[in-house]
Amino acid sequence: MTISRALVIIDLQEDFLPPNGSLAVKDGREIIGDVNELINLDKYKWKLVIASKDWHPKDHCSFASNNNVKEFSLVEFSQPGTKGAIKAKQVVWPDHCIQNEKGSEFGYEFREKFERLKEKYGNGRVKVVEKGYLKDREYYSCFNDVWNSHHTEMEAILDENEITDVYFVGIAYDYCVLHSSISCARLKKFHTYVLKDVCKSVAPENDKATDEKYLAHGVKIIGMRSEEVARIRDQLGTR
């Protein structure tokens, strides 16, 4: 079987990056150099490069400002379409990644290189997947909402391009990268990897517990200088 690999870059957006992001992850900008290295398609032979974006309307339910509570409070939500039969408490956040505002833009160091990549290779090989655009539900995964009732085009894109192996990087290791990787692994059709050293965590002091969540779902934790990444660089069609 031919191995076809995709690189998925999670939420490398200004609102998640210091110094001015409304939900900035400490040292988040430090990973951009390695991300930019990985999207060099002359060196790393990804079949696809996909960058996800939080893409919220101003009235999104995950914003504390829309719930009249303090930021980072727990609020009970009902799954849309269930008439309140299914409920769960979820954290509400500062306003972030609002559509067409600066905070939703990719970090400028990454944005410039990613846009050049799109110009060179086109939308067939370099894509953006948006999440969080439905106002009535939260998303962490780039595949689905937290209720797993709405799905983005991510799975379809991977299937259409006959991807076998998916590699995740980005922000945050313990939130959207985690949930995206688990969603991918749960589909039981992709070999799923996370490059831990090309991610940053909201709570790095809990990384050991986060690692265990990845491993429990069959996601392999590797690094930028791992044997797996070397095989991609050396164009080897093996795992």
C-alpha positions as CSV (number, residue, x, y, z in Angstrom):
1,M,0.0,0.0,0.0
2,T,1.3,3.4,-0.9
3,I,1.9,5.7,2.1
4,S,0.5,9.2,1.5
5,R,1.2,11.7,4.3
6,A,-0.6,14.9,5.4
7,L,0.7,17.7,7.7
8,V,-2.0,19.4,9.7
9,I,-1.2,22.7,11.4
10,I,-3.6,23.5,14.1
11,D,-4.8,27.1,14.9
12,L,-1.5,29.0,14.4
13,Q,-3.5,32.2,14.8
14,E,-2.7,35.6,16.3
15,D,-5.2,35.3,19.1
16,F,-3.4,32.2,20.3
17,L,0.1,33.8,20.0
18,P,2.0,36.2,22.3
19,P,2.4,39.0,22.9
20,N,-1.1,40.3,22.0
21,G,-3.4,37.3,21.5
22,S,-6.5,37.3,23.6
23,L,-5.9,33.6,24.4
24,A,-2.1,33.6,23.9
25,V,-0.3,30.4,24.7
26,K,3.1,31.0,26.4
27,D,6.0,30.7,24.0
28,G,3.6,29.9,21.1
29,R,5.7,31.8,18.5
30,E,8.7,29.6,19.2
31,I,7.3,26.7,17.1
32,I,6.7,28.8,14.0
33,G,10.3,28.2,12.8
34,D,9.9,24.5,12.8
35,V,6.4,24.7,11.2
36,N,7.9,26.8,8.4
37,E,10.6,24.2,8.0
38,L,8.1,21.4,7.7
39,I,6.1,23.2,5.0
40,N,9.1,23.3,2.7
41,L,7.7,20.9,0.1
42,D,11.0,20.7,-1.7
43,K,12.4,19.0,1.5
44,Y,9.4,17.3,3.1
45,K,7.2,15.4,0.6
46,W,3.8,15.9,2.1
47,K,0.9,15.0,-0.2
48,L,-1.2,17.6,1.6
49,V,-0.5,20.6,3.9
50,I,-3.7,21.7,5.8
51,A,-3.9,24.6,8.2
52,S,-6.9,24.8,10.5
53,K,-8.5,28.0,11.8
54,D,-10.8,28.9,14.6
55,W,-13.4,31.0,12.7
56,H,-15.9,32.4,15.1
57,P,-18.8,34.8,14.6
58,K,-19.0,37.6,17.1
59,D,-22.0,35.9,18.8
60,H,-20.3,32.6,19.3
61,C,-21.6,30.6,22.3
62,S,-18.1,29.9,23.6
63,F,-17.4,33.5,24.4
64,A,-17.9,34.5,28.1
65,S,-19.1,37.9,26.8
66,N,-22.1,36.3,25.2
67,N,-23.0,34.4,28.4
68,N,-22.7,37.3,30.8
69,V,-20.2,35.5,33.0
70,K,-16.5,35.8,33.8
71,E,-14.0,34.4,31.3
72,F,-13.0,30.8,32.0
73,S,-16.3,30.1,33.8
74,L,-18.1,26.8,33.4
75,V,-21.5,27.1,31.6
76,E,-24.0,24.3,30.9
77,F,-24.9,24.0,27.3
78,S,-27.4,21.7,25.5
79,Q,-26.5,19.8,22.4
80,P,-28.1,21.6,19.4
81,G,-31.0,19.7,18.1
82,T,-31.7,17.6,21.2
83,K,-34.2,20.0,22.9
84,G,-32.1,20.0,26.0
85,A,-32.0,16.2,26.4
86,I,-28.1,16.2,26.2
87,K,-26.2,18.7,28.3
88,A,-22.6,19.3,29.3
89,K,-20.6,22.0,31.1
90,Q,-18.0,23.8,29.0
91,V,-15.5,26.5,29.6
92,V,-16.2,29.9,28.1
93,W,-13.4,32.0,26.8
94,P,-12.3,35.5,26.0
95,D,-13.5,36.6,22.6
96,H,-11.0,35.2,20.1
97,C,-10.5,34.4,16.4
98,I,-13.5,36.4,15.3
99,Q,-14.0,36.1,11.5
100,N,-12.1,38.6,9.4
101,E,-10.5,40.3,12.5
102,K,-6.7,40.4,13.1
103,G,-6.9,37.8,15.9
104,S,-8.2,35.2,13.4
105,E,-5.2,35.7,11.0
106,F,-2.4,33.2,10.9
107,G,0.7,34.3,12.8
108,Y,2.5,36.7,10.5
109,E,5.7,34.7,10.3
110,F,3.8,31.6,9.2
111,R,1.2,33.4,7.2
112,E,3.7,34.8,4.7
113,K,5.3,31.5,4.0
114,F,1.9,29.6,3.9
115,E,0.5,32.1,1.4
116,R,3.5,31.7,-0.9
117,L,3.0,27.9,-0.6
118,K,-0.6,28.2,-1.7
119,E,0.4,30.4,-4.6
120,K,3.0,27.9,-5.8
121,Y,1.1,24.6,-5.3
122,G,-2.6,25.7,-5.4
123,N,-5.6,24.6,-3.4
124,G,-5.2,21.0,-4.4
125,R,-2.2,20.5,-2.2
126,V,-2.4,23.3,0.3
127,K,-5.7,23.9,2.1
128,V,-7.4,25.8,5.0
129,V,-10.1,24.1,7.1
130,E,-12.2,26.4,9.3
131,K,-14.0,25.3,12.5
132,G,-16.2,27.0,15.0
133,Y,-18.2,29.0,12.5
134,L,-21.6,27.7,13.8
135,K,-22.4,30.0,16.6
136,D,-24.3,27.4,18.8
137,R,-21.6,24.9,19.4
138,E,-18.0,24.6,20.6
139,Y,-15.2,23.1,18.6
140,Y,-11.8,21.9,19.6
141,S,-11.2,19.3,16.9
142,C,-10.7,20.3,13.3
143,F,-12.9,17.3,12.4
144,N,-16.0,17.9,14.5
145,D,-17.8,19.9,17.2
146,V,-17.6,18.9,20.8
147,W,-20.9,16.9,20.4
148,N,-19.6,15.1,17.4
149,S,-22.8,16.0,15.6
150,H,-21.4,18.5,13.0
151,H,-18.3,17.6,10.9
152,T,-16.0,19.8,8.9
153,E,-14.6,18.8,5.5
154,M,-11.4,17.5,7.1
155,E,-12.1,13.8,6.8
156,A,-13.4,14.2,3.3
157,I,-10.3,16.0,2.2
158,L,-8.1,13.3,3.6
159,D,-10.1,10.6,2.0
160,E,-10.3,12.3,-1.4
161,N,-6.5,12.5,-1.4
162,E,-6.0,8.9,-0.3
163,I,-4.1,10.0,2.8
164,T,-2.9,7.2,5.0
165,D,-0.8,9.0,7.6
166,V,-1.6,12.3,9.4
167,Y,0.9,14.4,11.4
168,F,-0.3,17.1,13.7
169,V,1.5,20.3,15.0
170,G,0.4,23.6,16.4
171,I,-1.6,25.1,19.3
172,A,-2.5,24.0,21.8
173,Y,-1.0,20.5,22.5
174,D,-3.5,20.0,25.3
175,Y,-6.6,21.4,23.6
176,C,-7.2,21.6,19.8
177,V,-4.2,19.6,18.7
178,L,-5.2,16.9,21.2
179,H,-8.8,16.7,20.2
180,S,-8.0,16.9,16.5
181,S,-5.5,14.0,16.8
182,I,-7.9,11.9,18.8
183,S,-10.7,12.5,16.3
184,C,-8.4,11.4,13.5
185,A,-7.3,8.3,15.3
186,R,-10.9,7.3,16.2
187,L,-11.7,7.1,12.5
188,K,-9.6,3.9,12.5
189,K,-8.3,4.6,9.0
190,F,-5.3,6.9,9.4
191,H,-2.0,6.4,11.2
192,T,-1.9,9.4,13.5
193,Y,1.1,11.2,14.8
194,V,1.7,14.4,16.9
195,L,5.1,16.2,16.8
196,K,5.1,17.2,20.5
197,D,8.1,19.6,20.1
198,V,6.3,21.5,17.4
199,C,3.3,22.2,19.7
200,K,2.8,24.3,22.8
201,S,0.5,23.6,25.7
202,V,-1.8,25.9,27.7
203,A,-0.7,23.9,30.8
204,P,2.7,22.3,30.1
205,E,2.9,21.2,33.8
206,N,0.2,18.7,32.9
207,D,1.9,17.3,29.7
208,K,2.5,13.9,31.2
209,A,-1.3,13.4,31.6
210,T,-1.9,14.9,28.2
211,D,0.6,12.4,26.7
212,E,-1.3,9.6,28.2
213,K,-4.5,10.8,26.5
214,Y,-2.8,10.7,23.1
215,L,-1.4,7.3,23.7
216,A,-4.7,5.9,25.0
217,H,-6.3,6.7,21.7
218,G,-3.5,5.3,19.5
219,V,-1.8,8.6,18.6
220,K,2.0,8.2,18.3
221,I,4.0,11.0,20.0
222,I,7.1,11.8,18.0
223,G,9.4,14.9,17.5
224,M,10.8,17.1,14.7
225,R,14.0,15.0,14.6
226,S,12.3,11.6,14.9
227,E,12.9,8.7,12.6
228,E,9.4,9.1,11.2
229,V,10.0,12.7,10.1
230,A,13.4,11.7,8.7
231,R,11.6,9.2,6.5
232,I,9.4,11.9,5.1
233,R,12.4,14.2,4.5
234,D,14.3,11.3,2.8
235,Q,11.2,10.4,0.7
236,L,11.0,6.9,2.1
237,G,7.7,5.1,1.5
238,T,7.9,3.2,4.7
239,R,6.9,3.8,8.3
